[in-house]
Amino acid sequence: MTPPARLEHAIEQMDAPDIEPELLRRTLLDLETVNRRLGGIRAVLEAIAPVLRAGQPVTVLDVGCGGGDLPRAVTGHAEKRHLPHRVVAVDRHLQTIAFARSWSSSSGVMFMAADALHLPFADASFDIAISSMTLHHFDAASRITVLREMARVARVRVVINDLERCWPNYLGARLLASTVWRDSLARHDGPGSVLRAFTAAELAQDFERAGLTGVDVRRRFFYRLVGSGVPRRSSAAAELTV
């Protein structure tokens, strides 16, 4: 089935610099529920599990962390398995970072404000760079910049979790917008996010244009795409890659 036409330059209300705090809080909680119940968090954990199992201390950067549900999940996953790790999470939205910190005070995650287009870290500062439900917020040129920045700071792997642009996803978002999301920004942004998102081939192409190797894009429940790629690094990085 042919996917819906892509809306490359649609505006999402979540990207506004100043949002009424209670409205932002409800929206972040709605997005966390979607990630948890519709497989987003599980898909990322499965994608990075081979690196976390490598038996060495692993550092993880989450780009566009939102309310912090994914970095908290990564930390919880590692702690349950007694895996040494360090997680840093960034988002450019100061209000969002404030909520993430307040909800993650006991998680051990370090949160900071930063722009995905200009990550304030040295090359190869982390083993893994991950991002969930963020890449579709950028236009074509900026997406490649984000992926290149993630590849620059990652030593072993870059993992992207995002929506698949398809009719079932779009119709599902429209249903949620008219019911569950009636009191949050997701009512507007949810369907638009699907239309700004990717097919598997498009996401793979973005990875390749950004210079990542070993690109792998998989469809996961519920109409999620998980893409991974290896930064161009020395053979030492490959030793951790499964």
N, C-alpha and C positions, 0 to 999 in steps of 0.2 A: 504494500500500500504506500502511495506517495505521501510523505510527511507534509504537515502544514507549511506554508511559506514562512521563511524566517524573517523576523522583525529585528533587523540589525541595530537600529538606533532607538528602540523604544525606551522610554524613561520609567525607571522603577522608583517608587516612592521611598523605598528603603535606602536609596542612595542620597537622599536629601541630607544636608549637613546638620539640620536641627529638627528633631522630631519630638512631639509631645511625649514626655517620659512614659506615661502609662500606656499609650498606644504602642510605643516601641517595645515595652516589656511584654505586652500581650503578643505582639508579632514574633518576637524572639522565642517565646514559649511555644507558639504554634509551629514555628520552623523546627524546633527541637523535637516536638511530637512527630512531625512528618519524618524527620531523619531517623528517629528511633523505630517507628512502627512500619515504615515503608522501606527499610533496609539500607539506608544510606550509611549509617554508622557501621553496621555489620560488614558492609561491602569494603569499606576502607580498612577496617581491622584485618580482614582476610587478605587484603592486598599487601599490607605491610608486615604481616605475621612472619613470613620467611626471614626478613631482616631482623625482626625482634628475637627470633629464635637462634640467631647466629652465635649467641653465647658471649658477646662482647657488649660493653656499654653502648647504647644507641641514643643518638640525639635526634629529636623530631621537631620540625617547624611546621605550624599550621598557619596558612596564609588566608586571611579573611575569616577569622574564627567565629564571628557572630557571638552568640551567647555562651560559647565555650563548651558546648556539649561534646563535640568531637575530641578536643584535647583532653577533656575529663575522661572520656571513654578510653582513649589511648593509655592514659596513666593507670586507670583501673585495670585494664587488660594486662599491662606489664606488671603491676604490683601483685595481682593474683598469681602470676607465674614466676614471681621473684626474679624478674628480668631487670637488670640495671638500665636506667633510661633517664633522659631529661627532655622535657617538652616546653617549647616556647610557642606562644600563640600571638598573632598580630591581627589587628584590624585598623583601618584608617578612621573609623567612626568613633569619636571619643565617648559618646553616650553608650554605644554598644560595648566598648571595652570596660566601662564602669560597671555595667550589668554583669558582664562575664566575670570580672574580678569578684563581685559580691556573691555570685552563685558558685564560685570555685575556690573559696578561701581555704579549704582544707585539702585541695587536690594536689598541690605542689606544682601546678602549672604556672609559668611566668607569663603574664600578659603585658603587652605594650602596644602603643599606637604606632603604626607604620603603614606606608603606602606600598601596595604590592608591586607598583611600577618601579619603585626605588627601594628595595629592601636594604635596611641599614646593617648588613652583616657582611663579613669578609667571605671570599670565595671558600667553598667547601667547609662552611661553618657547621653544617649539620649532616647527618647521615641521610635522613629522609626529609623531603619537603612535601607536604600534603595540602590539599585545598578541597573544600566541599561546598557545593552550591554557590560558588563565587565566580568562576571563570565566565559564565554567561553574562555577567554584568558588564563586561568589557566589549568594545568594538573589535573588529578583526585585527587591526594593527596592535592594539593594546593587549589583546590576548597573547600574541606572540611575545611581546615584551614581558608579560607576567611569567609565562612559561620559561623564558630565557633567564629571568631573574631567579626563579625557583631552581632551575638547573645550575645556575652559577653558585648558589649557596649550598646545594645538596651534593653530597659526595657519592651516594649510592643509588638513590631512586627518587623520582618525582611521581606522585600519585594524585590524580584528579578524580573527584566524584562529582557528577553533575547529572542534570536531567537529560533524558532522551527526547528529542523533538518528534513527537508522534501523536496521532489522533487520540489514542486511549489516554495518554498523559494529559493532553490538553482538555479533554472532556472531563477527566477526573478532577483537574484543577478548577474547572468551571463549577463542578458540583460542590467541591469544598468551599469555593468562594461564595456560593449562595447559601451555605449552611454553616459549617464549622467556623469559617474564617470571616464571618460577617462583622466582627468587631476588631479586626486587625488589618494592617497594611497588606497582608497576604491576600485579602479579598481582591485588591487591584493587582498586586505584583505576581501572584501565583500563576494565573493563566499567561500573563506576559512573559514570565520567566521561561515557561515551556516554549513559547514562540521565539525566544532569544537563544534557546539552547541548541543542541547538536544532534546530528546523526552520528553513528559510530564512525563512518568514513570521515566526516568533517573533523571530529575530535582527533582521530589518528593523524589527519593531515596537519592540524595545528601542532601536534607534538613533533612531527617530522620537520615542519618549517622552523620550529624553534631549535632544531639541531639535536634533539634527543634520539638515542638509539634504542634498539630492542623494544620498539613501541608495541604495546599490547592494549587493545580496547575491548572490554567485555560488557555485554548486557547483563544486568543484574535485576533482581526483584527490587522494587516495582518500577519498571521502565527507567532504571538508572543506568548510566554509563560510568564505568570505572576504567580510566586510562592510566597506564604507567609507562615510564620510560627511564632510560639510564643516561645520566649526564656523561659528557665526554671527559672522562677522568682517566687516571692511570690504572693499570691492571690491579692495583691494590684494592680499588673500590670494587672490582668485579668479584673479589674473593668473598664479599659479604652477600652478593646478589645470587639469588636462587633461580 
